[in-house]
Amino acid sequence: MLLSLLLACGGGGLVGQAESAADAACACADAACAKEAVAAFNKVSFKADAEKKAFSPEQKAAFDSAVDRMSSCRDALMK
């Protein structure tokens, strides 16, 4: 629920949303929570191809870093 609210607010554009989603996934205590955080972000990200194509190199690096962190936190809880 909190993640949905964070993503809806759109603070910082897609990069900010990725960072918020990574924070949410990494704050989870179980795999189900982390999977939900990743799934909620993916719904937003998959619709934002034009924004991703317009990223500066710095934005792309920040986005990729947040997505990697989000995935790592989810994967760690799935073990």
N, C-alpha and C positions, 0 to 999 in steps of 0.2 A: 504494500500500500504506500509506504513512504517513498519507495523508488518511483512508483507511478506519479506521485506528486512532484518529485524532483524532476523527472523527465518532462512532465507537462509544463513546468515553469520555464524550461529551456534556457536557464542561465548559462551563459558562455557558449551558446550554440552547441553544435554536435560534439565538439571537444569537451566542453564543460559537462555535457550529458554523459559522455563516456567516462569522465573522471568521477562523476557522481555515482554512476552505475558500478564502477570498480570499487569505490569506497563502500557501497552497499553490499556488494558480493563479498568483499573481504571482511565485513563486519558480521557476516552470517556465522552461526554456530553449527549449521548442518547443511548437507548437500542440497536438500530441497529448497531451502532459502536462497542459496547461491544460484541454483539453476533458474529460479524464478527471476532473480535480478538480471541474469544474463539474457533470459528470454524476453523480458520487458525491454531491455536495451536493444536487442536485435530487431524487435518490431519497429523501433524508431530508426535505427541505423539502416535497415534494408530499404527504407523509403527515402533516404537522403543521399542518393547517388550523386546528384548534381552538386550538393554541398561538399561531399567528399572529393569530387573531381576538382573543385575550386580551392582546396586546401593549399596553403603555403607549405614549404618544406617543414617549417617549425610546427605548424598545425598537424601535419601528417605524422610527424614524429611523436607529438604529444598524444594524438588519437591512438596510434599504434601501441604506444606504451601503456595507455589506460586499458585498451582491449587485452593486451598481453597480461597485465596485472589481474584484470577481471577473470580471465580464463585460468590463470594460475591458482587464484584463490578458490575458484569453483572446483578445479581438478584436485586440489589438495584435500578438499572435503569429501570427495568421491572415493578416496582410497580406503 
